Amino acid sequence: MHTVPYIVLPADSMTNFNPDTYHLLITGAGPMHDGKDIMLSLTFADGGTVTVIALVTNPQNGGSSYFLN
């Protein structure tokens, strides 16, 4: 695993984040519990920011992907 400076997200398309490809490592956010929602603010190269709701899943309990609503 390594950190990348950016991820290309084509306009009008869907990008999946999961443990086998790109994924987000969130640190310093305090306790997160499987099945609970968290708010993420995503900042884009054009300066726009979008806040989304993300469902926390635990890969050890069968949750292998992370859903952004």
N, C-alpha and C positions, 0 to 999 in steps of 0.2 A: 504494500500500500504506500502511496506517496501523494503529496499535496500537489494540486495543479492550480495555476494562477487564475484560470477561468474555465468555464464550460460553455461551448457554443450551443445556443438554443435557437434553432431556426424559427423564423416567424411563422405563426399559424400552424404549428406542429405540436406534437406531444413528445416529451422526453421522460423516460423512465429512470428513476433512481432506485437502485437495489444493490445488495451486497456483492453481486457479481460484476457490476460495472461501476458507474459513478454513484457515490452515496455521500450523504452529509454526516459529518461527525460534529455533533453539537457538544461543546464543553462549557463549563461554568454556568449552566442554566439551572442547577439544582436538581432535585429528584424529578424524574419523569417516570410515569407508570404506564404499563402496557394497557392499551385500550383508551387512553385519555388523549385529548386534543391539546396541541400547543400552537402558538402563533409564531410564524416565521416572517421576517421582513427580508425580501429578496431585492437586492439592488442590481440594476442592469447597467451595461456600459454607457447607455445614453443618458444615465443619470436618474432614470425613473425607478421608483421603488414600489413594489407590490407586496402587500401583506396577505398571507394565506394561512389557512388552518391545516395542520398536519396531524395525522393520527399516529401516535406512538405505538410501535409494535416491537415485539421481542422475538428475534430469530430463534432463540432457544425454545420458545413455546410454539413454533410453527409460523410465526409472522416473518415472512421472508421479503416483504416489500413494504414500502412506506407510501402512504397515499396522501396526496395534497388535494384539498378540495378547493 
